[in-house]
Amino acid sequence: MRVIAGSARRTQLKTLEGMDTRPTTDRIKETLFNMIAPYLYDSIFLDLFAGSGGIGIEALSRGAMESVFVEKNPKAMACVKENLQKTHFERKGMTMQMDVMTALYKLEGEKQFDYIFMDPPYNHELEKSVLTYLAESSLLSEEGIIIVEASKETEFDYAEDLGYHIIKEKIYKTNKHVFLEPAGRKEIC
C-alpha cells in the first residue's frame, strides 16, 4: 500500500499482517480521491475505522489541513502513527485509539469535518450506527460529505429516514463507496 498522489506521493505505508484489516486497494483509493480531489484542499478529514490510516494520509498528502484517525485496534493504531511519521504528517494527524462511537462523542463540539470517511468491518451494520449518530450531530460541516466504504451487498435504504440524501454510489468488484449529505441542503449555484 502506498500514497498515490500529492506531497507524500509513492511513500510505502505499513499495514497490518493478516486479515484484521482490509486496506483499500490503490485502484479504489485513486478512484475515490479523483472524485473528491477538487474539494480536498484545506479540508478537515475524519477517518473512522482507520486501519493503517491510508485514506486519511492520502487526504493529507493531497492538501487536507488535518486528518483525525479513529481506530481501536492497538496494532493498527501503531501502523497509523508509524505511517504519519514516515510521511511527515505527525503534526497534521490526530490519533484516537478507541471505539468509533466513543470518539464521536469526544469530538462533538470540538471539531467539524468537511469529510467523514468510514470503512467499518463489512456486514455488521456499524455504518448504520454511525450514520444514526451523525444525523443528530454537529460533527459534519455545513458543506460536509460522508463517505461509506461497504460491501457491495450493503443496503442503505434507511438513509432517507435518517435524513440523508445519497449523492452518489460508486460500485466496484466486491465493495462500494456511498456518498451522503444531509437531505434538504440548499444548492449554492
N, C-alpha and C positions, 0 to 999 in steps of 0.2 A: 504494500500500500504506500502511496506517495502523495505529495501535494501536487496538484495538476497545474495550477497557474498562479500568477501573482508573485509577490516578493519572496516567497519560500518555495518557488517552483522547483520540482524534481527532488525535493528533500524526501528521503525514505522515512516512513513513520513506523514505529514499533507497534505491533499488535499482539494480542494475547494468543498463546498457543491453545489449540483445542477448539471446542465448539461452544464455549461460553458466550462468545460474541460473534456477530456476523458483520464484519466490516463491509461497508457499502463499496461495491466494486468501482474501480476508476471510471469505467464507462458510464455507469449510472450516476456517479458523483459529477462527472463532467456534464451530463445532460441536465441534471438538477441546477448546477451553477450557471450554465448557459442561459437558463430561464430567468434566474434572479440576479445575475451579474450587474445589469444596468442600475439596480436599485440598492446594491450592497454597500457602496462606499459610505463610510461614516455611520453605518448602522450598528445597532446593538443586537447581538445574536444569542439566543438561548439554545443550547444543545442538550436535550433531555435524553436519558438512557445513552450517554455519550460513548460508551465503549472505550476505544482508544483515542477518541477525540478528533478523528479525521474530518468530520463535517465542520465542526466549529473552527478548526485550524485552517481549513480551506477558506472559510469565510474571512478569517483574519488575513490570510495571505492575499485575498482579493480586495482588501480595503475596509473590512468591518472595523469599527473603532474598538469594540470589545466583544468577547465571547465568554459566556458563562457555561461551564461544563458540569452537568449533574450526572453522577454515576455512583452507585452504592457499592459495587464490587471493588475491594481494595487493590487487587492486582490490576484491574482495568484502570483505576484512577492513577496508579503508579505509571502506567503507559501514557496516560494523558499528560501528566506532569513532565515525564521524560520527553514527550513529543513537543511540548511547549518550549522546553529548554533547547531542544535540537533546532527548532525553527525560530528561536529568539523572540517568542511571543509571551514570555512569562509575565510581563507587565500588562499585557492586554487580555490575558486569560485569567478568569476567576474559577477556581475549582470548588465543588461542593460534593464531598463524599457522603452521600446519604440517599435515602429513598426519595424518589421524584416528588411525591406529594408533600413530604416534609420540606423539601427545598422550595417548592412553590409557595407554601405558607411563609417561609422565612424571607423570600424575595418580595412578597406582597408589600406595597408601599415604599419599597426601597429602589426598585428599578422598573422600567418599562422597556419592552423589547419590540424591535421592528420585525424580527423573525423569531418564531418559536418553532424549532425543529425537534421532532421526536421520532425515534426508531426503537420502539419497545419490543420485547420478545413477542414474536408473532402468535396470533390466535389465543391470546389471554384477555383480550378486551381492555388492556391497560390504557390504550389510546382513548377509549370511551370515558374512563375515569378522569383522565387529564383534561379532555375536551369539556366534560361536565364542569370541572372546577374552573377552567379558563372562561367559560361562558359568563360567570358571575365575578370575574377577577378584573383587576386594573393592570395586569401584567402586560397585556398586548397594547402597543401604542395605537394612536388614532388611525394610522395608515398601515398597521402591522398585519402580517400574514402568518398563519400557522401552516406548517408542512408536516404531514404524517407519512412516514415510510411504513408500509404494511404489506402483508401477504396479498397476493392477487385476489384471494377469496374474501378478504375482509370487507364487510359491508359498512357503509356509512349512512344508511337510510335514516338514522336517528339524528343526523347532523342538523337538519332543518328544525326539528323540535327543540334542539338546544339553542337555536338562534344563529346558526351558521349558514353561509352560502358557500357551496363548493364552486370555486373559481375554475379549477382545472383538475383533471385526473390524468396522470401520465403512467401508462401501464407498460411494464417490462415483461421479460420472460417468466419470472417467478414472483415478482413483487410489484408494488406501485407507489407513486407519490401522489398524495391528495393535498391540494392547496385549498385552504379555507379562510374565510374572512367573516366578521360579524355581518349578519343579514341586515339589510336596510342602510348600509353605509352609502353616503351620498357620493356620486361620481363628481370628480373635480372638473373634468372637461366636458 
